[in-house]
Amino acid sequence: MYKEFNNILPYLRGFIFDIIVKVLNRLGEVNIEQLPRMADFAEMGQLIARCLGYPELKFTEAYTTSVHI
């Protein structure tokens, strides 16, 4: 298992860094009407979700639901 993980590790790191670059280039793009608790986390999570290709506000809906449980 460790051998397989070590084989994909460079690709995994590359993917993570590519997403970080996309997120940093799109800072300030998220506009959530009613900010939930931990607003900065919610905004950053929504932006990461967008960069990963998730639908608009998908992260925010999931986060809001989990906070209210």
GIKA-V753913 format. One record per backbone hydrogen bond with DSSP energy under -1.0 kcal/mol. NH is the residue of the N-H (numbers start at 1). CO is the residue of the C=O. If there is no record, write none. Layout:
NH & CO
NH & CO
This chain:
5 & 1
6 & 2
7 & 3
8 & 4
9 & 5
12 & 8
13 & 9
14 & 10
15 & 11
16 & 12
17 & 13
18 & 14
19 & 15
20 & 16
21 & 17
22 & 18
23 & 19
24 & 20
25 & 21
26 & 23
29 & 26
42 & 38
43 & 39
44 & 40
45 & 41
46 & 42
47 & 43
48 & 44
49 & 45
50 & 46
51 & 47
52 & 48
53 & 50
54 & 49
58 & 55
61 & 57
62 & 58
63 & 59
64 & 60
65 & 61
66 & 62
67 & 63
68 & 64
